[in-house]
């Protein structure tokens, strides 16, 4: 199965889970692992500009990576997935 197909399946499954388990609008917690780079973290923060998001970062023990947690109220499962897709364009980011 191609990576694109796997990604599509993942987002379909996530959409179903979010629709079934959550009343919208609702707070949502995003978690990302980012190579320790202020530029990459700033890119992610820009994606969530003007959303009222609370953003916390924590460096790994060796300082090679940074954990980025973002709590924000989202309007719908589609809005949640849209942000994941935007962040996925930032090189080296792992979504948890």
C-alpha angles and dihedrals in degrees: 000000000000122000090244091055091048090051092050090050091049093052092046091052092045091049091053093048093048092048093050100041104038140059110220135261091042142152112265129192118216119193125193136174112215132184105255097270126132089209093057092046090049090051091055092046090052090055088059096042114134094013098102090244123167108221125195127180131193127184121228118249092260093039095238095116139030126214112219118197118187123188114191138152109248127196100218147347088267091057091050092051092045090059091048089053092049092050091047088067090065105095117245098011119138117203116214 
